[in-house]
Amino acid sequence: MTASFSQRLVSEGLGTAFLLAAVVGSGIMAQRLAGGNGALALLCNTLPTGAILTVLILTFGPLSGAHFNPAVSIAFALRRDVSWPEAAAYVVVQIIGGIVGVLIAHAMFELPMWQVSATMRTGPGQWLAEFVATFGLLLTILGCVARTPTAIPYAVGLYITAAYWFTASTSFANPAVTIARSLSDTFAGIAPSGVLAFIAAQPVGMLAAVLLGRWFWTQTKSVAG
């Protein structure tokens, strides 16, 4: 059965909310339990994020495609896999869902609901990291779509788990996540002053992946045929 448009929108919003609740909630828990050990706190934030991504894609993938990320939705619109109006609607509910997920995480840990992050994440290294993180994420998705679609949940979860550690920015790679995390003055937060540059770098990485992916897998398909 094909999901209705309203079902797809709810799936995208709910999935993004769960993603942000996991990112921010695990960050809060990690900071409380790690005793000031930053590496341990990051590890405790990383593992739940990679795990929840796998679960959410397995759960909501059959309904909406489980984008949970404006960069992914726009990439699929560029590839004409989804229409532009559908992609635009996905982006709206992803941003709303992300903010709701952050608020729920705050409520669960009995923190003030509305916050503004003071964590500075800026500079050329961080911006390059967001380009690399988003480029790698989209290339992972597009490669799996072309050859092994059933591997997408596991590949995305593992990629983000790794990218938390090999990118200087800890791999936001998602404009909706970036906006939502600016509203949390916790371990996972980003100060609003750093948001625009992150969001500028992410679509560039996405576009580079779409262009390279088109060349990679169109060529491969042509040769194989």
Buried (B, 14 or more C-beta within 10 A) or exposed (E): EEBEEEBBBBBBBBBBBBBBBBBBBBBBBBBEEBEEEEEEBBBBBBBBBBBBBBBBBBBBBEBBBBBBBBBBBBBBBBEEEBEEEBBBBBBBBBBBBBBBBBBBBBEEEEBEEEBEBEBEBBEEEBBBBBBBBBBBBBBBBBBBBBEEEEBBBBBBBBBBBBBBEEBBBBBBBBBBBBBBBBBBBBBBBBBEEBBEBBBEBBBBBBBBBBEBBBEBBEEEEEEEE
